[in-house]
Amino acid sequence: MFDSVRDDLRVTLDEIRAAGLHKPERVIGTPQSATVEVTAGGRPGEVLNFCANNYLGLADHPEVVAAAHEALDRCGYGMASVRFICGTQEVHKELEARLSAFLGQEDTILYSSCFDANGGVFETLLGPEDAVISDALNHASIIDGIRLSKARRFRYANRDLADLERQLKEATEGGARRKLVVTDGVFSMDGYVAPLREICDLADRYDAMVMVDDSHAVGFVGPGGRGTPELHGVMDRVDIITGTLGKALGGASGGYVAARTEIVALLRQRSRPYLFSNTLAPVIAAASLKVLDLLESADDLRVRLAENTALFRRRMTEEGFDILPGDHAIAPVMIGDAAKAGSMAELLLERGVYVIGFSYPVVPQDQARIRVQLSAAHSTEDVNRAVDAFVAARAELEG
């Protein structure tokens, strides 16, 4: 049977390569950091890393690593179980309490990833008589999570408040029992920030709940690094926050839902990814507690990240590159053509700068880009070197 399937799959793979959409995986032989050593899949040797979600540079922070080592001895390697059977340790409850306090929410529940967290919310909270109103550019995990529910689905154009109100009005007039507006806090391909205050205002007007996936914000956006609800002054108005421990908060894995008490209580009873997936490794929970200690004790990492971001965006603009506007550490360099974006990424790697070209279906057709991600671990010299490499790569590409 597979012989015929194999031929079909090979045709599809060949089409992906021919369209310039193939996504190679490069192997690194070092810890995640501002510089990494590429061992396979690209130019060998040490390169500057400008494509990780390691926003605060904590993936190899010595205090975080030390906390992980200590937890490995104290808590063991893994739980070999799910939470409600025998997979809950004190470290899990401590992290949930700390996240709740940090994010200004009543309770928190841990998942093995934010993808699972988003996959477990909608089906649990919403039924056929309910409505979910989702931003058109929300993360794939939100889209997939919504598909698992039987709720009526409404979609509004990215950050378009007039369209959001139209969808809320239609859901209300259609008799929806519960209404949930869901948005990314920061849209990962663009670096744009959702207008949460206005979204909360509309939600109040139409008696809807608000959910924010803040994976690309928690840790460094907002005065205290508490994410987009803090940035917009609506921490007490957002009903559900989902996020990851795998980006700014240490860069490992794991996700969470921080929400109203009753929402979290129901997720513990009915959320399938929580009930049927192994518990987050205790070593990650313990290291994440150390990350929160670091974030609450000083703001030097957030300041450094902001400085690096401003420098890169300013210099790239001065050099004539098309950078999507904003001040987020996601700085998309717009290329347009998918093959050209891939070629530029290869030329940059040859010059010691590791970035990735993004193209369809990750981004819309003809909007290919190189998504540069700044880190607090980068030095001023690193940032300037990256810009210089972009200039040289463009010159070679344009011949």
N, C-alpha and C positions, 0 to 999 in steps of 0.2 A: 504494500500500500504506500509506504513512504517514498518509493522511487518516483512516483508521479508527483507527490507533494514536493520532493526535493527539487525537481526541475522548476516548479512554479516559484519556489522560494528563491532559487538562484536567479531567475529572471527579475524578480522584485529587487533583490540585492544589487544586481547589475544596473537596474534603472536608478536606484538610489545613488550609486557611484557616478553614473553618467550625468546626473543632474547636479552633481557637486554637493550632494546632501549627506554624504557618508560621514559618520561621526567616529573617528578613530579614538581609541583609548591609549593614552600615553601612560607608561608605568614610571612611577617615581620611587627612588630607593632611599628616601630620607623622610623624617617626620614632616608633616605639613607645617610650612613656615613661609616667611617672606621670600626665601630662596629655597629651591628644591633641586634635587639631582634627578634628571630624566635618564632612565636606564633602558627604556625601550619605547618605540613608537614615535620617535622624534629625534632631534639633535641631542646626542648624549652630552652629559656634563651638567654643571650647575647653571640654573637659570633663575631669573626673577619671576616670582609667581604673582600674577595679577588676575587670576581667574578663580580663586577659591572664595568661599563664604567666610573666611577666617577674619572677619572684620576687626576684631580687637586683638588679634594675634595670640589668642589664648590656647590654640590647639597644641602648642608645645611649651606653654608657660611652665617654668620649673615648679611653681607652687601647685599648679593644677596636676602636673604629673606626679608630684610627691603625694598629693592627696589620693590619687588613684592607686599608687603603690600601697599606701597604708590601708586603703579600703579592701584591696585584694587579699591582704593577709587577715583582715578583721572580718570581712563579710563573705569571702569566697568569690569564685569566678562567675557563677550564674545560679539562677534560682530553680531551674529545671521544673518549672511549674507556672501556672497562671495565678493571678493575684488572689482570687477568692478561694483557692484550694490551699496551697501552702507557699505562695510566692510573694508574700509581703513581709518586708523587714522594716525595722525602725527607720532606716535611712530613706526608704521610700516615703514614709509618712512625714519625715522631717523635710524632705525636698518639696513635697506637695504644700506643706504649710508655709515654707519660705517663698515659694513661687506665688502663692495666694497673697501674701503680705507685700511682696515686691510689685506685683501687678495691680494691687488694690482690688482684688476680687475676694469673694467669700470662701471659695473652696477651689481645689485643683485636683485633677485626676491625670496620672501619667499613662502614656502610651509608648509603644516601641518606636514610633515615628510620628511626625506631624501628619504624614499621609494617612496613617491609621486613625489619628485623632479626627481629621476631617472626614474620614470614611465612617466614623462611628457616631457622628452627631446627628445628622439629618434624619436617618432612618429611625433613630431612637425618639426624637422629639416631634417629628412631623408625620402626619398621616394623609390620606386622600382628601380630607376636608381642609387641609392647611395649604399655605403658599410659601414658597421661597423665592426671593427676589435677589438675583445674583448679578454682580458686575461682569460685563462681557469678557474682561481680561483676567478673571480670577484664575488662580492656580489650578492645574489639572486635578489635584487631590480634592479640591472643592467641587469641581465639575463631576468627578466620579462619585463623590459622596452624595451629591444631590441625586444622581441617577439611581442610587440604591434606595432612595425613599420614594414613596408613592405621592408625595406632595405635588401640587400644581407648580409648574416652573415658569418663572418670569425672568427675563434678562434685560438689563439696561445698559446702554452704551457707556464705555469707560468713563467714570467720574462725571457723568452727565446727570445733574440733579433734576433737570426738567424731565428727562426720560425716566429717572427713578420715580418721580412723583406720578407720572402716567401709569407706570406698572403697579405702584402701590394703590392707586385709585382703582385700577382694573381688578386687582386682587380683592380689594375691599368690596367693590360692587358685586363681585362674583361670590360673595358670602364666605370668604375664607375665615375659618375659625381662628387659627394662629397665623401670623405673618412674621417671617424672618428675613431681614435684609442682611446679606453677607457680602463682604468685600475683603480683598487683600489690604493690609495696612500700607504696604509698599509693593508696587507691582514689579516683579522680579526682572522682567525683560526691559523695562523702561526707567526704573528708579523713581517713578512718579508716586506721590503720597496721596492717599485717599482723603477727601474732604470730610473728615469724620464729624466735625461739629454740625455741618449742614445735613449730613446723613442722619445724625441723631435727631435733629430738629424735625426732619420729615418723618422719621420713625415715630416720634412722639405724636405728631399730628394724625398719623394713621394707625396708631396703637399697634406698632410692630416692634419686635425685638431686633437687636443689632448684634451681629457676629463679625469679628475681625480676625483674619489670619495674619499675625504680626511677625511671621518668621524672619523677615528681612528688616526688622526694626528693633525688636527687644534686645537690650544690651547697650545700644548706642544712640537710638533716636529718642528725643525728649530730654529735658533738663537733667533727669536722673537716670536716663537710659531705659525707661520703662515702656518705651514704644510710642506708637502713634496716638493712642488714647491720651497719654500724658502730654504729648506735643500739642494736641488740640484742646486740652483741658476737659476731656470727657471720660475720664477714668471711671466715674461713678454712673455713666450713662450707657456704657457698653455692657451687654448682657453676657456675651461669650467671647473669650479670647483663646485662639489656638496658636500654638507656636512650636518651635523646635529647640532642642538642645544641641543641634548639629550645625549651627552656624556661629553667630557671635558668642553663644554661651558654651564655648569650649570645643565645638566642632566635632563631637563624637556622633552620637545618634540619640534617638528618643524624642518624644513630643509630649504635649500636654493640652488639656482643656482647662482653662481657668474661668469660672463662671459663678452664677448664682448657686446657692446651696442646693436648692431642689433640682437644678439641672444636673449638677455633678452627681447627686444621689441617684438619679434615674439612670445616668450613664453607667454607674457602677453595677446596676442591676440588669441593664438591657443592651448595652453597647457591645456589639459582637467582636470588634477588634480588641476590645479590652478583655472580654470574657474568655476569648479563645486564642489569645496570643501570649507567649511567654512574657514574664515580667521584665521590665527594663533591668539590665545588669546592674547590680549594686555598686560596682566600681564607677559606673557612669553617674549614678545618683550622687555618690559621695564627691566626685570631682566637680559636679555641677554645683554642689553646695559651696565648694571653695571658690568657684567662679562668682557666685553671688556675693561672697565675702569681699572679693576683689572689687566688684562693681560698686558696692555700697560704701567702701572705705576710701575711694579716690576716684577722680574723674580724668586722670591723666591719659588713659587710653582713649577715651572718647574725644578729648581735646586733640590728641595726636592724629586720630583718624580724620577729624574735621579739617585739620591743617593740610594733611596729605590730599584729601579730596578736593579742597579749594585750589591747591597748587596744580593738580593734574587737570582739572577742568579749565582753569585759567590759561595754562600753557597750551593745551590742545586747541582751545578756541583761538588763541593768538596765532597758532600755526595753521589755521584755516580748516580744521576738522569739524565735522558736523556732530556735535555732542548734544544729546537730548537735554533740555534745560532742567535745572534743579540743583540741589546741593547734597543729594544722597551719595553714598559711597559706591553705588552702582552707577557707572558712567558709560552709557552705551555710545560707541563710536559707530555712527550710521554709515554703511557701505552701499546698501541697496541690493547689488547682485550677489547671489549666494556663492558662486564660484570665486568671485573676487574676494569676498570676505574670508573664505577658506584659504585662498592663496596668500592673503596678507597675514593671516595668523601663522602660516608656515614660515613666511619671511621673517616675522617677528621672532619666532622660536629660533631661527638660525642666528639671530642677533641677540639671543640670550634673554628674551622676554616671552614668558609662557602665557598666552591668552587663547581664547577659543572663539571661533566664528559661529554665530547662531543664525540659522536659516529655517525656512519652512520645513516641518509644521510647528516648530517651536515658536517662531514668530511669523507674522503674515507674509504672504508672497511679496517679493520685491522690497522687503524691509530688513534684509540681512544686516547683521551688525557684529561688531566685536564688543562683547560686554566686559568692560574693564571693571574690576572690583578692587578698591583700595583697602588697605589694612593699616592698623596702627603699628604693625611690625615693620612696615616700609620706612626707610629713611628718606630724607629729602633727596639725597643722591640717587636712590632707587627710582623715585618718581621722575626726576629729570632724565635719567637714563632711559626710562620707558618712553617718554615723549620723544626723545631723540631717535629711538628705534622706530617709532611710528613714522617719523618724518623720512627716515632713510628707506623704510620698507615701501612707503607710498611712492617715493621717487623711483625705486627699482620697478615697482609694479606698473607705473605709468610710462616707464621707458624713456 
